[in-house]
Amino acid sequence: MFEAGQKVGVAVSGGADSVCLLDVLRRLAPRWALDLTVLHVEHGLRGEASRADKQFVSELAAEWGLEFHCHAADVRRISEEAGDNLEQAARRVRQEFFTSFLAAGKLHRVATGHTRSDQAETVLFRFLRGSGTAGLAGILPVTREGLVRPLIDVDREEVEQYLRGHGIGWRDDATNRDVKFARNRIRHELLPALVRDWNPKLRAALAATAAIAREEEEYWREAIDRRASGLVVEPPAVLFRADWLAGLPRAVARRMARRAIEIAKGSLRGIEFEHVERVLRMAAAEEGRGRFQAPGLDVLRSCGWMRIAPPESYAAGGEEYRITLAVPGEYRPPGARCTISLETAGFASGYNKDESVLDWGRITRKLELRNWTPGDQYRPVGHASRKKIKHLFQESGIPLWRRRSWPVITCGEEIVWAARFGAAAEYAAGADTHTVLKIRETGSISE
């Protein structure tokens, strides 16, 4: 949890757990040359009691010669604006305050006072909500962000015994006994009843379940990392072949889908078992198209590909553009993934298969580069008749999200060239051409 010489923030609410943590760490700090700082959040929920908590923690930090930082928040307002309950909003406020110190490099670690009792309550709470293995891992002893829980193997009773033995006082938060909060009902009613009627060692059993689940998750995360090459990350979207996901063993596919969702969304908040199962069913379906939305996500299947992204990103990818072209010139269409260059040359000059060659003499009106629109059609070189570009997309397996910014070049109202599909037959260079217009597409828009 700690390395010698680190700067460590200690989250202290004033309650028994956090006060115990602070005293233990200040006694151990010289052993590892830790530089301790006290962090406190005033949630603004309990009026004078909240202010008294802040005063208590501030005086404790001063008594022990420690730096003190306090963050005051209007959690009730934050809860209403975000649509969260008070517990969730308060937890998020604390997390953001603590991780801000870590992200800024002001601290190496932030220690919180979570105990084995908290772990047992968390595992039971998540089990009742239908969590999978990741949720049952409970409170992590060490997080990637740098949060650590030194008391995670200590029971709440031991904490209070320690404080009494050292003559150290603490603050009691009356809301911790209010059973209108789900976690308090588990703490004061459900868990004691289960311990009494079913298993006297239930708290230890639940903590052991968390340890097993955590180790399982660590293994699976490494295993999924090794097999995640099929995920194509194009922020904010994640793409993958439907048949690739469907071909994985079910346990791997389920976790791979969760990983794709987590990357696209930034978290798994609000994502339930059924959302992941819908991704798997869509990948395995025979039909080529499908779409559904989950909290903060849009999941789309087209032409054998699947795309997971925030809902607003799909609409944002469809911006229209119309650019008057100069020859020679080089252009990168908005939202596209290629660069288009134009130049003229003598008909006998060399050109390669990556270029389209038009008869410059037939270009009698201004050239414009624009995005494809529904209904666009033309006759590409090699085709006997005009074709809708939509049908060319379907024949070439171009998924829907690649089409919205697809570049075409027009001469007046006529399409003379389209990305990937090449020149229009009526404008292609021929035996009587003296000067050619070379159109070169660099980078594949369809990948």
LINLINMO-V958681 format. One record per pair of residues at least 24 apart in sequence whose ideal C-beta (glycine too) atoms are under 10 Angstrom apart, sorted by the first residue. I is the first residue (numbers start at 1). J is the second residue. Records with the same first field share a line. If there is no record, write none. Layout:
BEGIN
I: J, J
END
This chain:
BEGIN
1: 32, 109, 111, 141, 142, 146, 147, 148, 149, 150, 152
2: 28, 29, 31, 32, 33, 34, 108, 109, 111, 142, 148, 150
3: 32, 33, 34, 108, 109
4: 31, 32, 33, 34
5: 32, 33, 34, 35, 108
6: 32, 33, 34, 35, 36, 107, 108, 109, 146
7: 34, 35, 36, 37, 67, 101, 105, 106, 107, 108, 109, 110
8: 32, 34, 35, 36, 37, 107, 108, 109, 110, 111, 146, 148, 150
9: 35, 36, 37, 38, 39, 67, 69, 97, 98, 101, 102, 106, 107, 108, 109, 110, 111, 112, 146, 147
10: 34, 36, 37, 38, 39, 40, 61, 66, 107, 109, 110, 111, 112, 113, 150
11: 38, 39, 40, 41, 94, 97, 98, 110, 111, 112, 113, 114, 147
12: 38, 39, 40, 41, 53, 56, 57, 58, 60, 61, 66, 68, 111, 112, 113, 170, 171
13: 39, 40, 41, 42, 43, 53, 54, 56, 57, 94, 112, 113, 170, 171, 173
14: 40, 49, 50, 52, 53, 54, 55, 56, 57, 58, 60, 169, 170, 171, 172, 173
15: 53, 57, 113, 159, 170, 171, 172, 173, 176
16: 113, 115, 156, 159, 160, 162, 163, 164, 168, 169, 170, 171, 172, 173
17: 112, 113, 114, 115, 117, 118, 151, 154, 156, 159, 160, 163, 170
18: 57, 111, 112, 113, 114, 151, 159, 170, 171
19: 56, 57, 60, 113, 159, 162, 163, 168, 169, 170, 171
20: 113, 115, 150, 151, 154, 156, 158, 159, 160, 161, 162, 163, 166, 168, 170
21: 111, 112, 113, 114, 115, 149, 150, 151, 154, 159
22: 57, 60, 61, 64, 66, 111, 113, 168
23: 60, 64, 162, 163, 166, 168
24: 111, 113, 150, 151, 154, 159, 162, 166
25: 66, 111, 150, 151
26: 61, 64, 65, 66
27: 166
28: 150
29: 66
34: 108, 109, 111
35: 66, 67, 107, 108
36: 61, 64, 65, 66, 67, 107, 111
37: 61, 66, 67, 68, 69, 101, 106, 107, 110
38: 62, 64, 66, 67, 68, 69, 70
39: 67, 68, 69, 70, 71, 94, 97, 98, 101, 107, 110, 111, 112
40: 68, 69, 70, 71, 72, 94, 97
41: 69, 70, 71, 72, 73, 75, 90, 93, 94, 95, 96, 97, 98
42: 70, 71, 72, 73, 74, 75
43: 71, 72, 73, 74, 75, 76, 78, 86, 89, 90, 93, 94, 173, 175
44: 72, 73, 74, 75, 76, 77, 78, 90, 93
45: 73, 74, 75, 76, 79, 86, 89, 90, 173, 175
46: 173, 174, 175
49: 171, 172, 173, 174, 175
50: 75, 173
52: 171
53: 171, 172, 173
54: 171
55: 171
56: 169, 170, 171
57: 171
60: 168, 169, 170, 171
69: 97, 101, 106, 107
70: 97
71: 96, 97, 98, 100
73: 97
85: 181, 182
86: 175, 181
87: 175, 181, 182, 183, 184
88: 269
90: 175
92: 269
95: 143, 145, 147
98: 145, 146, 147
99: 143, 145, 146, 147
101: 146
102: 143, 145, 146, 147
103: 145, 146
107: 146
108: 146, 148
109: 142, 143, 145, 146, 147, 148, 150
110: 143, 145, 146, 147, 148
111: 146, 147, 148, 149, 150, 151
112: 139, 143, 147, 148, 149, 150, 151, 152
113: 149, 150, 151, 152, 154, 156, 159
114: 138, 139, 140, 141, 147, 148, 149, 150, 151, 152, 154
115: 139, 149, 150, 151, 152, 153, 154, 155, 156, 157, 158, 159, 203, 207
116: 149, 151, 152, 153, 154, 155, 156, 158, 159, 203, 204, 206, 207, 208, 210
117: 151, 154, 155, 156, 157, 158, 159, 187, 191, 203, 206, 207
118: 149, 151, 152, 155, 156, 183, 187, 207
119: 149, 151, 152, 153, 155, 203, 204, 206, 207, 208, 209, 210, 211
120: 155, 156, 186, 187, 191, 194, 195, 202, 203, 204, 205, 206, 207, 208, 209, 210
121: 156, 183, 184, 186, 187, 190, 191, 203, 206
122: 183, 186, 206, 207, 210
123: 203, 205, 206, 207, 208, 209, 210, 213
124: 183, 186, 187, 190, 191, 194, 202, 203, 206, 209
125: 182, 183, 185, 186, 187, 190, 191
126: 210, 213
127: 206, 209
128: 182, 186, 190
129: 182, 272
130: 272, 273, 274
131: 213, 272, 273
132: 213, 217, 254, 255, 258, 272, 273, 276
133: 209, 212, 213, 214, 216, 217, 220, 255
134: 213, 214, 216, 217, 220, 221, 255, 258, 262, 268
135: 210, 213, 217, 268
136: 206, 209, 210, 212, 213, 214, 216, 217
137: 209, 210, 211, 212, 213, 214, 215, 216, 217, 218
138: 206, 207, 209, 210, 211, 213, 214
139: 207, 210, 214
140: 210, 214, 217, 218
141: 210, 211, 214
152: 207, 210, 211
153: 207, 211
155: 203, 204, 207
156: 187, 203
217: 255
220: 251, 252, 255, 258, 259
221: 255, 259
223: 251, 252, 255
224: 252, 255, 256, 258, 259
225: 259
227: 252, 255, 256, 259
228: 255, 256, 259, 260, 263
230: 256, 260
231: 256, 259, 260, 263, 264, 308
232: 260, 305, 307, 447
233: 260, 263, 264
234: 264, 307, 309, 313, 337, 401
235: 263, 264, 309, 313
236: 263, 264, 265, 266, 308, 309, 310, 312, 313, 316
237: 263, 264, 298, 300, 307, 308, 309, 310, 313, 314, 317, 401
238: 262, 263, 264, 265, 306, 307, 308, 309
239: 264, 300, 305, 306, 307, 308, 309, 399, 401, 402, 447
240: 279, 283, 305, 306, 307, 308
241: 283, 304, 305, 306
242: 279, 282, 283, 284, 285, 288, 290, 301, 302, 303, 304, 305, 306
243: 283, 284, 304, 305, 306
244: 283, 304, 305, 306
245: 279, 280, 282, 283, 284, 306
246: 280, 281, 282, 283, 284, 285, 306
247: 283, 284
248: 280, 283
250: 280, 284
253: 279, 280, 283, 284
254: 279, 280
256: 280, 283
257: 282, 283, 299, 306, 308
260: 297, 299, 306, 307, 308, 309
261: 294, 296, 297, 299, 308
262: 308
263: 308, 309
264: 296, 297, 298, 299, 307, 308, 309, 310, 313
265: 294, 295, 296, 297, 308, 309, 310
266: 296, 310
267: 296
268: 295
269: 295, 296
270: 294, 295, 296, 297
271: 295, 296, 297
275: 299
279: 306, 308
282: 306
288: 394, 397, 399
289: 399, 400
291: 400
298: 401
300: 399, 400, 401
301: 399, 400
302: 393, 394, 397, 398, 399, 400, 401, 402, 403
303: 393, 394, 396, 397, 398, 399, 400, 402, 403, 446
304: 397, 399
305: 397, 398, 399, 400, 401, 402
306: 399
307: 399, 400, 401, 402
309: 401
313: 401
314: 400, 401, 404
315: 404
316: 404
317: 401, 402, 403, 404, 405
318: 371, 401, 403, 404, 405
319: 371, 404, 405
320: 370, 371, 373, 404, 405
321: 368, 369, 370, 371, 405, 407
322: 368, 369, 370, 371, 410
323: 367, 368, 369, 370, 407, 409
324: 366, 367, 368, 369
325: 366, 367, 368, 369, 409, 410, 411, 439
326: 366, 367
327: 360, 363, 367, 437, 438, 439
328: 437, 438
329: 367, 369
330: 440, 442
331: 369, 407, 409
332: 407, 442, 443
333: 369, 370, 371, 405, 406, 407, 408, 419, 445
334: 371, 405, 407
335: 371, 402, 404, 405, 406, 407, 445
336: 369, 371, 402, 404, 405, 406, 407, 419, 441, 443, 445
337: 402, 405, 419, 443, 444, 445, 446, 447
338: 406, 407, 419, 420, 440, 441, 442, 443, 444, 445, 446, 447
339: 440, 441, 442, 443
340: 369, 407, 409, 417, 419, 439, 440, 441, 442, 443, 445
341: 438, 439, 440, 441, 442
342: 367, 369, 409, 417, 437, 438, 439, 440
343: 436, 437, 438, 439, 440
344: 435, 436, 437, 438
345: 435, 436, 437, 438
346: 433, 434, 435, 436
347: 429, 430, 431, 432, 433, 434, 435, 436
348: 434, 436
349: 435, 436, 438
351: 429, 436, 438, 440
352: 438, 440
354: 438, 440, 441, 442
355: 422, 423, 436, 437, 438, 439, 440, 441
356: 380, 381, 409, 416, 417, 418, 419, 421, 422, 423, 424, 427, 428, 429, 436, 437, 438, 439, 440, 441
357: 381, 422, 423, 427, 428, 429, 430, 433, 436, 437, 438, 439, 440
358: 409, 411, 416, 417, 422, 423, 424, 426, 427, 428, 429, 433, 435, 436, 437, 438, 439
359: 416, 423, 426, 427, 428, 429, 430, 432, 433, 434, 435, 436, 437
360: 427, 429, 433, 434, 435, 436, 437, 438
361: 427, 429, 432, 433, 434, 435, 436, 437
362: 411, 416, 424, 426, 427, 428, 429, 430, 433, 437
363: 409, 411, 412, 416, 427, 435, 437
364: 411, 412
365: 410, 411, 412, 413, 414, 416
366: 410, 411, 412
367: 409, 410, 411, 412, 416, 417, 437, 439
368: 408, 409, 410, 411, 412, 413
369: 407, 408, 409, 410, 417, 419
370: 406, 407, 408, 409, 410, 415
371: 403, 404, 405, 406, 407, 408
372: 403, 404, 405, 406, 407, 408, 415, 418, 419
373: 404, 406, 408
374: 403
376: 406, 408, 410, 415, 418
377: 415
378: 408, 410, 414, 415, 416, 417, 418, 421, 423, 424, 425, 426, 427
379: 415, 423, 424, 425, 426, 427, 428
380: 415, 417, 418, 420, 421, 422, 423, 424, 425, 428
381: 417, 421, 422, 423, 424, 425, 426, 427, 428, 429
382: 421, 422, 423, 425, 428
383: 421, 424, 425
384: 425
385: 425
386: 415, 424, 425, 426
387: 421
389: 415, 418, 419, 421
392: 418, 420, 421
393: 420, 421, 446
395: 421
396: 420, 421, 446
397: 446
398: 445, 446
399: 446
402: 444, 445, 446, 447
403: 445, 446
405: 445
406: 445, 446
407: 441, 445
409: 437, 439
411: 437
417: 441
419: 444, 445, 446
420: 444, 445, 446
END
